[in-house]
Amino acid sequence: MNSRGKDVLNLHKDNILKELEVIVPKDIIKIDEPLKRYTYTETGGKADYYLSPTTNEQVQAIVHFAYSNDIPVTYLGNGSNIIIREGGIRGIVLSLLSLNYIEISDDAIISGSGAAIIDVSRAARDHSLTGLEFACGIPGSIGGAVFMNAGAYGGEVKDCIDYALCVNNKGELQTFTNKDLELDYRNSIVQKEHLVVLEAAFTLEPGDKQDIQEKMDDLTERRTSKQPLEYPSCGSVFQRPPGHFAGKLIQDSDLQGHRIGGVEVSLKHAGFMVNVDKGTATDYENLIHYVQKVVKEKFDVELHPEVRIIGEYPQD
């Protein structure tokens, strides 16, 4: 955001709060809220306004108000694949975690965007539905999973999603079918058009509960044995470069254990960066750039972040 945009926000801060208190309950509004409370990296500056709506109608009203008044709005799930800079986020940060319902009917699951995809995969198992086992270890929300077409161990959201109910920048509801969502490798129309996901529906297949559990147990064991879950992290940092694996390139560049500030390339899995000693978002960002530079020089391969990096740089 440019300096003029910041000045406008500061000038009208009291008025913005008054308007928000008219359209949504006061108890869902927090001012200057530290975002490190909501990210897996345990980093991040403050949000001017942090709102946690509990209904679709509240989300629509907030989005309509924000865009009608040129107020930046950022959508946040459970913060598992994101780095928020120390300067924080201007405008409104809209948390969707309160939209966390899970409903099951026959072979379909309908979930609010704030529900953890792990919980949705477990609900599918409990009702002997197969197709979401791949998600049993993905630490993200349903909204985030649709946003980036999350996947693991050969499965992805694209394989089983039926539709997503979204809000556009006018505050209008839109339903997108699987095809409409334009789901691709870590991408979707939700990203391209800055939509906010309210709920998603998944069509699954009947299966044997014990077989489903055994598959989930296997995937969980593979994940816990290979990934550095004992430290705060942002998950897999880089996208898979064509013809390569990011972790292998980083490992072969002798970068495991390389540390900048309090963040280092994991010794357990080179595709992860872990917060080992009160690291900052700046440490993460600097380490990402350094790894990109070394891998490019050594293998002539460009690594592109899978993790989202957002927010303002800290002021000197």
Phi, psi and chi 1 to 4 in degrees:
 res  aa     phi    psi   chi1   chi2   chi3   chi4
   1 MET       -  137.5 -178.5 -173.7  -65.4      -
   2 ASN   -76.9  170.3   59.9   34.6      -      -
   3 SER   -64.4  -32.5   58.8      -      -      -
   4 ARG   -65.6  -40.2 -176.9  178.9 -179.9  -84.0
   5 GLY   -61.2  -40.8      -      -      -      -
   6 LYS   -64.3  -40.6  -65.4  178.2 -174.3  177.1
   7 ASP   -63.4  -41.3  -69.7  -18.0      -      -
   8 VAL   -61.8  -43.5  169.1      -      -      -
   9 LEU   -61.7  -44.6  -85.6  174.1      -      -
  10 ASN   -64.6  -39.5  -70.8  -28.1      -      -
  11 LEU   -63.7  -36.9 -179.1   64.1      -      -
  12 HIS  -108.1   18.9  -62.1  -66.9      -      -
  13 LYS   -59.3  -44.8 -155.9  164.2 -174.0  178.6
  14 ASP   -64.7  -39.4  -71.2  -19.6      -      -
  15 ASN   -67.2  -38.3  -70.9  -24.7      -      -
  16 ILE   -61.7  -44.3  -68.2  172.1      -      -
  17 LEU   -61.6  -43.6  177.4   58.0      -      -
  18 LYS   -61.2  -42.1  -70.5  177.3 -178.4  176.8
  19 GLU   -66.6  -41.1  -68.1  -67.9  -25.4      -
  20 LEU   -62.5  -39.2  -74.9  173.3      -      -
  21 GLU   -67.7  -17.1  -70.8  176.6  -15.5      -
  22 VAL   -81.2  -37.6  169.7      -      -      -
  23 ILE   -93.3  -20.1   63.4  173.6      -      -
  24 VAL  -138.8  158.0  -64.7      -      -      -
  25 PRO   -60.7  145.0  -22.5   33.1      -      -
  26 LYS   -60.0  -31.3  -68.6 -177.6 -179.8 -179.9
  27 ASP   -73.1   -6.7   60.8   -4.6      -      -
  28 ILE   -98.5    3.1   74.8  166.2      -      -
  29 ILE  -107.8  127.7  -54.4  170.6      -      -
  30 LYS  -124.8  137.3  -64.4 -179.0  179.8  179.5
  31 ILE  -102.2  137.9  -52.1  -60.4      -      -
  32 ASP    50.1   49.3  -66.1  -31.3      -      -
  33 GLU   -82.7  125.3 -179.5   70.8    1.6      -
  34 PRO   -64.6  122.1  -19.7   32.7      -      -
  35 LEU   -82.4  -11.6  -67.6  170.3      -      -
  36 LYS   -64.5  -16.4   64.8 -178.9 -179.9 -179.2
  37 ARG   -70.4  -15.5  -63.3  175.0  178.3  172.5
  38 TYR  -121.0   11.2  -52.4  101.1      -      -
  39 THR  -119.7  146.6   61.8      -      -      -
  40 TYR   -67.7  -24.7  -89.3   50.6      -      -
  41 THR   -78.3  -12.9   60.0      -      -      -
  42 GLU    60.5   37.7  -61.1 -179.5    1.7      -
  43 THR  -131.6  163.7   64.4      -      -      -
  44 GLY   131.4  142.3      -      -      -      -
  45 GLY   -82.0 -157.1      -      -      -      -
  46 LYS   -95.5  152.6  -64.0  178.4  179.2  180.0
  47 ALA   -96.5  135.9      -      -      -      -
  48 ASP   -56.0  -49.0  -70.9  -21.6      -      -
  49 TYR  -136.4  123.2  -50.8   92.6      -      -
  50 TYR  -112.8  115.5  179.9   89.1      -      -
  51 LEU  -117.5  136.7  -81.4   64.1      -      -
  52 SER  -124.8   77.4   49.8      -      -      -
  53 PRO   -64.9  153.7   24.1  -33.9      -      -
  54 THR  -112.9   -4.7   57.9      -      -      -
  55 THR  -135.9  157.9   67.9      -      -      -
  56 ASN   -61.1  -37.5  -68.9   -6.6      -      -
  57 GLU   -63.9  -38.6  -68.8   75.7   17.6      -
  58 GLN   -64.0  -41.6  -71.2  174.9    0.5      -
  59 VAL   -60.0  -47.1  175.3      -      -      -
  60 GLN   -58.5  -44.1  -71.0  179.4  -98.8      -
  61 ALA   -64.7  -41.6      -      -      -      -
  62 ILE   -65.2  -46.2  -66.5  165.2      -      -
  63 VAL   -64.1  -44.3  171.3      -      -      -
  64 HIS   -60.5  -44.8  177.3   71.3      -      -
  65 PHE   -61.4  -45.2  168.1   74.6      -      -
  66 ALA   -62.1  -50.3      -      -      -      -
  67 TYR   -71.1  -32.5  -82.2   94.4      -      -
  68 SER   -67.1  -23.9  -62.7      -      -      -
  69 ASN  -114.3   17.8  -68.2  -83.8      -      -
  70 ASP    54.7   37.5  -65.5  -38.5      -      -
  71 ILE   -98.7  125.0  -60.1  169.0      -      -
  72 PRO   -60.0  141.2  -19.1   29.9      -      -
  73 VAL  -132.8  131.8   58.5      -      -      -
  74 THR  -122.0  133.6  -58.4      -      -      -
  75 TYR   -98.4  135.7  -50.3  126.0      -      -
  76 LEU  -131.8  127.4 -172.5   63.5      -      -
  77 GLY   -90.7 -124.0      -      -      -      -
  78 ASN   -97.8   11.7   71.7  -13.3      -      -
  79 GLY    69.9   29.8      -      -      -      -
  80 SER   -90.0  -20.1   61.9      -      -      -
  81 ASN  -131.8   48.1 -163.8 -129.1      -      -
  82 ILE  -147.4  146.4 -164.9  168.3      -      -
  83 ILE  -121.3  122.9  -64.7  170.1      -      -
  84 ILE  -108.7  123.5  -60.0  176.2      -      -
  85 ARG   -66.1  159.4  -61.9 -175.3  178.8  105.4
  86 GLU   -65.0  -21.2  -82.2   82.5   15.2      -
  87 GLY   -73.5   -7.9      -      -      -      -
  88 GLY    79.9 -166.0      -      -      -      -
  89 ILE  -127.0  126.0  -62.8  179.0      -      -
  90 ARG   -79.2  152.5  -57.4  -72.3   70.5   78.1
  91 GLY    81.8 -140.8      -      -      -      -
  92 ILE  -104.8  130.1  -65.9  170.9      -      -
  93 VAL  -105.2  121.5  171.7      -      -      -
  94 LEU  -105.9  107.3 -172.5   56.1      -      -
  95 SER   -85.7  135.5  167.7      -      -      -
  96 LEU  -109.4   11.5  -58.8  163.2      -      -
  97 LEU   -65.4  -22.6  -67.4 -177.5      -      -
  98 SER   -75.5  -15.2  -66.5      -      -      -
  99 LEU   -88.6   71.2  -56.3  178.3      -      -
 100 ASN  -119.1   27.1   58.0    4.1      -      -
 101 TYR   -76.9  154.8   55.9   87.4      -      -
 102 ILE  -135.7  121.0  -60.0  172.7      -      -
 103 GLU  -123.2  138.8  -59.8  171.3   -5.7      -
 104 ILE  -126.6  132.5  -60.5  179.5      -      -
 105 SER  -142.0  115.5  176.2      -      -      -
 106 ASP    55.1 -114.8  -63.4  -34.3      -      -
 107 ASP  -104.0   17.9   61.4   -9.7      -      -
 108 ALA  -119.3  144.2      -      -      -      -
 109 ILE  -122.7  128.6  -66.9 -177.0      -      -
 110 ILE  -113.9  128.2  -61.7  175.6      -      -
 111 SER  -133.0  141.5  167.3      -      -      -
 112 GLY   -68.6  154.0      -      -      -      -
 113 SER   -65.8  -21.6   63.6      -      -      -
 114 GLY   -85.6   -7.6      -      -      -      -
 115 ALA   -68.8  143.5      -      -      -      -
 116 ALA   -72.1  134.7      -      -      -      -
 117 ILE   -65.0  -26.3 -166.5  168.9      -      -
 118 ILE   -61.1  -44.6  -70.3  175.3      -      -
 119 ASP   -65.5  -35.6  -68.7  -20.0      -      -
 120 VAL   -67.1  -40.4  177.5      -      -      -
 121 SER   -64.7  -35.8   71.1      -      -      -
 122 ARG   -70.0  -37.5  -69.4  170.3  178.7  165.9
 123 ALA   -63.4  -38.6      -      -      -      -
 124 ALA   -62.1  -45.6      -      -      -      -
 125 ARG   -58.0  -45.9  172.0 -154.6   60.6 -161.0
 126 ASP   -61.5  -24.2  -67.2  -16.1      -      -
 127 HIS  -107.0   20.4  -73.2   77.4      -      -
 128 SER    55.7   43.9  -60.2      -      -      -
 129 LEU  -114.0  130.6  -64.8  173.6      -      -
 130 THR  -109.0  149.8 -177.0      -      -      -
 131 GLY   134.5  -15.8      -      -      -      -
 132 LEU  -114.2   12.3  -90.7  173.9      -      -
 133 GLU   -59.0  -35.6  -68.8   91.6  -28.3      -
 134 PHE   -57.3  -24.3   72.9   89.1      -      -
 135 ALA   -90.4    4.0      -      -      -      -
 136 CYS   -66.7  -13.5   67.4      -      -      -
 137 GLY  -123.3    7.4      -      -      -      -
 138 ILE   -82.2  118.1  -63.8  176.3      -      -
 139 PRO   -87.0   51.9   33.8  -34.9      -      -
 140 GLY  -128.7  170.6      -      -      -      -
 141 SER   -87.5  166.0   65.3      -      -      -
 142 ILE   -61.3  -42.7  -73.0  -65.7      -      -
 143 GLY   -59.2  -45.5      -      -      -      -
 144 GLY   -65.7  -36.0      -      -      -      -
 145 ALA   -65.2  -39.1      -      -      -      -
 146 VAL   -71.0  -42.1  176.2      -      -      -
 147 PHE   -51.4  -44.5  177.0   91.0      -      -
 148 MET  -113.6   13.9   66.1  178.7  -61.1      -
 149 ASN    46.7   59.7 -174.2   28.3      -      -
 150 ALA   -59.0  147.0      -      -      -      -
 151 GLY  -157.8  164.3      -      -      -      -
 152 ALA  -167.4  148.1      -      -      -      -
 153 TYR    49.9   44.2  -59.8  111.1      -      -
 154 GLY    86.0   -1.3      -      -      -      -
 155 GLY  -119.6  158.4      -      -      -      -
 156 GLU  -153.0  163.7   57.7 -176.2   -4.2      -
 157 VAL   -55.1  -38.5  167.0      -      -      -
 158 LYS   -53.2  -29.8 -177.9  179.2 -178.8  179.4
 159 ASP   -70.4  -23.8  -61.7  -25.7      -      -
 160 CYS  -135.9   -5.2   54.2      -      -      -
 161 ILE   -76.7  139.9 -168.9  169.4      -      -
 162 ASP   -94.8  -54.0 -176.3   18.5      -      -
 163 TYR  -155.1  166.3   71.3   82.0      -      -
 164 ALA  -132.4  134.7      -      -      -      -
 165 LEU   -94.7  124.4  178.2   65.0      -      -
 166 CYS  -128.8  168.0  -58.9      -      -      -
 167 VAL  -119.0  130.6  174.7      -      -      -
 168 ASN   -89.7 -178.3   63.7   21.9      -      -
 169 ASN   -73.4    0.6   58.7   17.8      -      -
 170 LYS   -99.4    0.5  -64.5 -179.9 -178.5  178.6
 171 GLY    82.3   14.3      -      -      -      -
 172 GLU   -92.4  147.0  -59.8  168.4  -23.4      -
 173 LEU   -80.0  138.7  -66.6  176.0      -      -
 174 GLN  -139.1  137.1  -71.3 -176.2  -84.1      -
 175 THR  -106.2  128.8  -60.7      -      -      -
 176 PHE  -116.3  124.7  -67.3   84.2      -      -
 177 THR   -74.5  173.3   64.9      -      -      -
 178 ASN   -50.9  -48.4 -175.0  -53.4      -      -
 179 LYS   -65.7  -41.7 -176.9  178.3  179.1 -179.8
 180 ASP   -61.3  -29.4  -64.7  -25.0      -      -
 181 LEU   -71.1  -14.1  -75.7  165.9      -      -
 182 GLU    50.8   48.7  -61.4  179.1   11.9      -
 183 LEU   -73.6  126.8  -63.3  163.7      -      -
 184 ASP  -138.5 -174.9 -159.8   -5.3      -      -
 185 TYR   -59.8  109.9  178.9   66.3      -      -
 186 ARG    52.9   37.2  -58.0  -57.9  176.8  -99.5
 187 ASN  -150.9  161.2 -156.6   -4.3      -      -
 188 SER  -167.7  169.0   70.0      -      -      -
 189 ILE   -66.2  -23.1 -162.1  170.4      -      -
 190 VAL   -60.1  -42.4  176.7      -      -      -
 191 GLN   -67.1  -49.2  -73.9 -169.6   52.5      -
 192 LYS   -61.1  -36.1  -62.1  169.5 -171.5  173.2
 193 GLU  -108.7    9.3  -62.8 -168.1    3.4      -
 194 HIS    54.1   49.2 -161.4   59.4      -      -
 195 LEU   -87.9  163.2  -55.8  170.2      -      -
 196 VAL  -117.4  127.3   53.0      -      -      -
 197 VAL   -82.0  130.4  177.5      -      -      -
 198 LEU   -97.7  -43.6  -66.2  178.2      -      -
 199 GLU  -155.5  162.8   73.6  173.9   25.3      -
 200 ALA  -139.6  148.9      -      -      -      -
 201 ALA  -119.4  138.6      -      -      -      -
 202 PHE  -122.3  132.9  -58.6   88.0      -      -
 203 THR  -102.5  120.5  -59.6      -      -      -
 204 LEU  -118.1 -178.5  -53.9  173.7      -      -
 205 GLU  -116.7  146.8  -63.2  -70.4  -24.3      -
 206 PRO   -62.0  141.2  -20.0   32.2      -      -
 207 GLY  -148.7  176.3      -      -      -      -
 208 ASP   -86.9  124.5 -178.6   80.3      -      -
 209 LYS   -58.3  -40.5 -174.1  174.4 -178.7  179.6
 210 GLN   -67.0  -40.1 -177.1  173.8  -16.3      -
 211 ASP   -63.7  -41.3  -69.8  -16.4      -      -
 212 ILE   -62.4  -44.9  -65.1  168.5      -      -
 213 GLN   -62.5  -41.7 -177.6   63.9   64.6      -
 214 GLU   -63.6  -39.3  -72.4  176.3   -1.6      -
 215 LYS   -65.7  -41.8 -175.7  174.2 -177.9  179.3
 216 MET   -65.8  -38.8  -68.7  173.1   69.2      -
 217 ASP   -62.3  -41.5  -71.1  -16.5      -      -
 218 ASP   -63.7  -46.0  174.8   60.6      -      -
 219 LEU   -66.2  -37.4  -65.3 -179.8      -      -
 220 THR   -65.5  -41.2  -61.7      -      -      -
 221 GLU   -64.8  -41.1 -166.3  -79.6  -32.1      -
 222 ARG   -63.7  -38.5  -71.1  161.8   63.5 -177.8
 223 ARG   -69.6  -48.3  177.8  172.3  177.9  -95.8
 224 THR   -68.3  -28.0   55.4      -      -      -
 225 SER   -79.7  -21.3   65.7      -      -      -
 226 LYS  -111.6  -21.7  -65.6  178.9  179.9  178.9
 227 GLN  -106.0  147.2  -64.0 -177.7   14.6      -
 228 PRO   -82.6   68.4   31.8  -36.0      -      -
 229 LEU   -74.2   -8.8  -55.4  179.8      -      -
 230 GLU   -79.1   -9.0   63.5  -88.4   26.8      -
 231 TYR  -121.8  154.1  -68.5  108.9      -      -
 232 PRO   -62.8  137.7  -19.4   31.1      -      -
 233 SER  -156.2  172.8   82.5      -      -      -
 234 CYS  -104.4   17.0   55.9      -      -      -
 235 GLY    79.7 -157.8      -      -      -      -
 236 SER   -64.6  124.1 -178.5      -      -      -
 237 VAL   -80.5  -41.8  177.0      -      -      -
 238 PHE  -114.9  150.8  -63.1  105.1      -      -
 239 GLN   -68.5  160.1  -63.5  179.8   15.1      -
 240 ARG   -77.7  115.7 -173.7 -170.3  -41.9  120.3
 241 PRO   -71.9  143.7   21.0  -25.6      -      -
 242 PRO   -53.5  125.9  -25.6   34.6      -      -
 243 GLY    80.7    3.6      -      -      -      -
 244 HIS  -141.2  173.8  -60.4  -84.4      -      -
 245 PHE  -121.0  129.1  -69.0   97.9      -      -
 246 ALA   -58.7  -45.3      -      -      -      -
 247 GLY   -59.5  -40.6      -      -      -      -
 248 LYS   -66.3  -41.5 -176.5   69.2  164.1   56.8
 249 LEU   -62.4  -41.6  -68.6  170.1      -      -
 250 ILE   -68.4  -42.5  -63.2  167.1      -      -
 251 GLN   -61.6  -44.8 -178.9  178.2  -17.0      -
 252 ASP   -71.5  -12.4  -68.8  -13.9      -      -
 253 SER   -90.5    6.5  -62.1      -      -      -
 254 ASP    57.9   40.5  -62.7  -38.5      -      -
 255 LEU  -101.9   -7.2  -72.9  169.3      -      -
 256 GLN   -63.5  130.2  -77.3 -175.0  -80.6      -
 257 GLY    90.6   -9.8      -      -      -      -
 258 HIS   -66.9  131.5 -173.3   84.5      -      -
 259 ARG  -125.3  138.9 -177.4 -176.0  -60.9 -167.9
 260 ILE  -125.3  120.7  -67.4 -180.0      -      -
 261 GLY    61.3 -126.7      -      -      -      -
 262 GLY  -101.3   12.7      -      -      -      -
 263 VAL  -118.2  135.3  178.3      -      -      -
 264 GLU  -136.3  157.2   73.7  175.2   25.5      -
 265 VAL   -69.7  125.4  178.2      -      -      -
 266 SER   -59.4  136.7  170.7      -      -      -
 267 LEU   -74.9  -20.9  -67.8  166.8      -      -
 268 LYS   -85.0  -37.4 -166.6  172.3 -175.3  179.9
 269 HIS  -149.9  115.7 -170.3  -49.1      -      -
 270 ALA   -66.1  -16.4      -      -      -      -
 271 GLY   -80.1   -1.0      -      -      -      -
 272 PHE  -115.9  149.3  -72.6   70.5      -      -
 273 MET  -120.9  130.0  -65.9  178.7 -178.3      -
 274 VAL  -118.1  147.0  -70.4      -      -      -
 275 ASN   -89.1   98.5 -170.2  -16.6      -      -
 276 VAL   -98.8  -15.3  -66.0      -      -      -
 277 ASP  -157.6   71.8 -173.7   18.9      -      -
 278 LYS    54.8   43.3  -60.0  178.5 -178.1  178.0
 279 GLY   -67.9  161.7      -      -      -      -
 280 THR  -116.5  168.7   65.2      -      -      -
 281 ALA   -62.1  -34.5      -      -      -      -
 282 THR   -63.7  -39.3  -59.9      -      -      -
 283 ASP   -60.3  -45.3  -65.1  -22.6      -      -
 284 TYR   -58.5  -48.8  -91.6  102.1      -      -
 285 GLU   -65.3  -41.4 -158.2  162.2    2.1      -
 286 ASN   -65.0  -38.7  -72.0  -19.1      -      -
 287 LEU   -68.5  -38.8 -173.6   55.9      -      -
 288 ILE   -59.4  -47.1  -73.4  170.1      -      -
 289 HIS   -64.2  -38.1  -67.4  158.2      -      -
 290 TYR   -65.9  -44.4 -179.9   76.8      -      -
 291 VAL   -62.6  -42.1  168.5      -      -      -
 292 GLN   -58.9  -42.9  -71.8  173.6  -47.5      -
 293 LYS   -63.8  -47.4  174.0  177.2  176.7  -69.0
 294 VAL   -66.4  -44.2  172.0      -      -      -
 295 VAL   -64.9  -38.5  169.5      -      -      -
 296 LYS   -63.2  -44.0  174.9   66.0  174.4  175.9
 297 GLU   -67.1  -37.8  -70.3  173.8  -10.6      -
 298 LYS   -83.1  -39.1 -168.1  171.8 -178.2   68.1
 299 PHE  -122.2   -1.8  -64.2  105.0      -      -
 300 ASP    55.5   39.7 -164.3   28.5      -      -
 301 VAL  -120.6  131.0  176.2      -      -      -
 302 GLU   -91.4  127.7  -68.2 -172.7    1.5      -
 303 LEU   -97.8  130.5  -65.4  179.6      -      -
 304 HIS  -112.4  132.3  -62.0  -76.4      -      -
 305 PRO   -61.9  138.1  -23.0   34.0      -      -
 306 GLU   -89.4  -34.4  176.2  176.7  -49.9      -
 307 VAL   -68.2  141.7   61.3      -      -      -
 308 ARG   -85.5  133.9  -67.0  172.6   63.3 -149.8
 309 ILE  -117.9  115.0  -55.2  172.6      -      -
 310 ILE  -135.1  170.4   63.2  173.5      -      -
 311 GLY   101.1  178.8      -      -      -      -
 312 GLU   -90.4  146.6  -56.4  -76.8  -38.0      -
 313 TYR   -70.3  147.4  -72.1  103.3      -      -
 314 PRO   -64.7  146.8   22.8  -32.3      -      -
 315 GLN   -77.1  141.0  -62.4  -63.5  -46.5      -
 316 ASP   -70.2      -  -65.8  -27.8      -      -
